[in-house]
Amino acid sequence: MMQWMAWTWQTATFFGVIALMLVGMTIWEIARPGGAPRHGVLGLDTTRGDRLFISLLGSAYIHLAWLALAGGAPLWGATIIAVIYALAVFRWV
């Protein structure tokens, strides 16, 4: 069905994980509405959705930097760094 897009299982997994995160954030907002803005270490007032966006954007840059600097090394290292980064964003930003 998706052959015309030349998707691999890794690409499908990537977008599936993003979709699951959006569903999880929606459920979290329904269960505990509000998510009042927090003032983090960067001096920004951010909501849960803002922190998700910042973590996704930062994760993309982490993976691009990994590709540029690590060459042919597997992306698992970048993924681990990105997960740690996302946890830090949700905790401190």
TORKOL-4160 file (C-alpha; in steps of 0.2 Angstrom, whole numbers, padded with zeros to 4 digits, m for minus):
93
<pt num="1" X="0000" Y="0000" Z="0000"/>
<pt num="2" X="0014" Y="0012" Z="0004"/>
<pt num="3" X="0026" Y="0006" Z="m0009"/>
<pt num="4" X="0024" Y="0022" Z="m0019"/>
<pt num="5" X="0032" Y="0032" Z="m0005"/>
<pt num="6" X="0047" Y="0021" Z="m0003"/>
<pt num="7" X="0044" Y="0019" Z="0016"/>
<pt num="8" X="0055" Y="0007" Z="0026"/>
<pt num="9" X="0049" Y="0000" Z="0043"/>
<pt num="10" X="0060" Y="0012" Z="0051"/>
<pt num="11" X="0052" Y="0027" Z="0043"/>
<pt num="12" X="0035" Y="0020" Z="0047"/>
<pt num="13" X="0040" Y="0017" Z="0065"/>
<pt num="14" X="0046" Y="0035" Z="0067"/>
<pt num="15" X="0030" Y="0042" Z="0061"/>
<pt num="16" X="0020" Y="0029" Z="0072"/>
<pt num="17" X="0030" Y="0035" Z="0087"/>
<pt num="18" X="0026" Y="0053" Z="0084"/>
<pt num="19" X="0007" Y="0049" Z="0082"/>
<pt num="20" X="0008" Y="0039" Z="0098"/>
<pt num="21" X="0016" Y="0054" Z="0107"/>
<pt num="22" X="0002" Y="0065" Z="0101"/>
<pt num="23" X="m0011" Y="0053" Z="0106"/>
<pt num="24" X="m0003" Y="0051" Z="0123"/>
<pt num="25" X="m0002" Y="0070" Z="0125"/>
<pt num="26" X="m0021" Y="0071" Z="0121"/>
<pt num="27" X="m0025" Y="0058" Z="0134"/>
<pt num="28" X="m0014" Y="0067" Z="0146"/>
<pt num="29" X="m0023" Y="0083" Z="0143"/>
<pt num="30" X="m0040" Y="0075" Z="0145"/>
<pt num="31" X="m0035" Y="0066" Z="0161"/>
<pt num="32" X="m0027" Y="0082" Z="0169"/>
<pt num="33" X="m0033" Y="0097" Z="0160"/>
<pt num="34" X="m0023" Y="0113" Z="0161"/>
<pt num="35" X="m0005" Y="0110" Z="0159"/>
<pt num="36" X="m0002" Y="0128" Z="0166"/>
<pt num="37" X="0014" Y="0136" Z="0158"/>
<pt num="38" X="0030" Y="0134" Z="0167"/>
<pt num="39" X="0045" Y="0146" Z="0167"/>
<pt num="40" X="0060" Y="0135" Z="0163"/>
<pt num="41" X="0079" Y="0137" Z="0163"/>
<pt num="42" X="0078" Y="0145" Z="0146"/>
<pt num="43" X="0067" Y="0159" Z="0152"/>
<pt num="44" X="0053" Y="0154" Z="0142"/>
<pt num="45" X="0035" Y="0150" Z="0148"/>
<pt num="46" X="0031" Y="0133" Z="0140"/>
<pt num="47" X="0016" Y="0122" Z="0141"/>
<pt num="48" X="0016" Y="0103" Z="0138"/>
<pt num="49" X="0013" Y="0105" Z="0120"/>
<pt num="50" X="0027" Y="0117" Z="0118"/>
<pt num="51" X="0039" Y="0106" Z="0127"/>
<pt num="52" X="0034" Y="0091" Z="0115"/>
<pt num="53" X="0038" Y="0102" Z="0100"/>
<pt num="54" X="0054" Y="0108" Z="0107"/>
<pt num="55" X="0059" Y="0090" Z="0111"/>
<pt num="56" X="0054" Y="0084" Z="0093"/>
<pt num="57" X="0064" Y="0098" Z="0085"/>
<pt num="58" X="0079" Y="0096" Z="0096"/>
<pt num="59" X="0079" Y="0077" Z="0092"/>
<pt num="60" X="0079" Y="0081" Z="0074"/>
<pt num="61" X="0094" Y="0091" Z="0076"/>
<pt num="62" X="0103" Y="0078" Z="0086"/>
<pt num="63" X="0100" Y="0065" Z="0073"/>
<pt num="64" X="0106" Y="0077" Z="0059"/>
<pt num="65" X="0122" Y="0081" Z="0069"/>
<pt num="66" X="0124" Y="0062" Z="0072"/>
<pt num="67" X="0123" Y="0059" Z="0054"/>
<pt num="68" X="0136" Y="0073" Z="0050"/>
<pt num="69" X="0148" Y="0068" Z="0064"/>
<pt num="70" X="0147" Y="0050" Z="0066"/>
<pt num="71" X="0146" Y="0045" Z="0048"/>
<pt num="72" X="0139" Y="0027" Z="0046"/>
<pt num="73" X="0137" Y="0024" Z="0064"/>
<pt num="74" X="0120" Y="0017" Z="0069"/>
<pt num="75" X="0107" Y="0029" Z="0074"/>
<pt num="76" X="0103" Y="0021" Z="0090"/>
<pt num="77" X="0116" Y="0032" Z="0099"/>
<pt num="78" X="0107" Y="0047" Z="0093"/>
<pt num="79" X="0090" Y="0040" Z="0098"/>
<pt num="80" X="0096" Y="0037" Z="0115"/>
<pt num="81" X="0103" Y="0055" Z="0117"/>
<pt num="82" X="0087" Y="0062" Z="0110"/>
<pt num="83" X="0077" Y="0052" Z="0123"/>
<pt num="84" X="0088" Y="0059" Z="0137"/>
<pt num="85" X="0086" Y="0077" Z="0129"/>
<pt num="86" X="0067" Y="0075" Z="0128"/>
<pt num="87" X="0066" Y="0069" Z="0146"/>
<pt num="88" X="0077" Y="0084" Z="0151"/>
<pt num="89" X="0066" Y="0096" Z="0141"/>
<pt num="90" X="0050" Y="0090" Z="0150"/>
<pt num="91" X="0059" Y="0091" Z="0167"/>
<pt num="92" X="0068" Y="0108" Z="0166"/>
<pt num="93" X="0062" Y="0118" Z="0151"/>
